Amino acid sequence: MINKQNLIYYTSLCCAIWFALTCGGWTYFANLVISYPIGLLSFVLYATGKKTDNNQKRYRIIKFLLMGGIIFSLLVLLGFVIFEI
């Protein structure tokens, strides 16, 4: 059965996976258009779901995907700045 909490969770999870897979694309700053808006949407849905859902343990994977994506994105950007690739 589809309820509001499941819809928020699965939408946020899909957006977090998309963000984690595309966050390293700093070529021509493409990830600012492709990745970060979806990551922001995932974070908003994550925060909304975390407040309203009774089963908050399932939101840990979304948090790890978002944090990992941000760390990876910043490391790739730092690599581009340092090595001027």
C-alpha positions, 0 to 999 in steps of 0.5 A, spaced: 500 500 500 502 506 498 502 511 503 505 518 504 511 516 508 513 511 503 512 516 497 517 521 501 522 515 503 522 512 496 523 519 492 528 521 497 532 515 496 532 515 488 534 522 488 539 521 493 542 515 489 542 520 483 546 525 487 551 520 489 552 517 482 552 524 478 556 529 484 563 528 481 561 531 474 565 537 475 566 538 467 563 545 465 560 545 472 555 540 470 553 537 476 551 544 479 545 543 474 544 536 474 546 533 481 545 539 486 538 540 485 536 533 485 540 533 492 537 539 495 530 536 493 532 529 496 535 533 503 528 537 503 524 530 502 529 527 507 528 532 513 520 532 511 520 524 512 524 524 518 519 529 522 513 525 520 515 518 519 515 513 525 520 508 522 526 513 522 532 508 522 530 507 514 533 514 513 540 512 515 542 510 508 539 517 505 543 521 510 550 516 508 548 517 500 548 525 501 554 526 505 558 521 501 556 525 495 557 531 498 564 529 500 566 526 493 564 532 490 568 536 494 574 532 493 573 531 485 573 539 485 579 540 490 582 535 485 581 539 479 583 545 482 590 542 485 591 539 479 588 543 473 585 537 469 
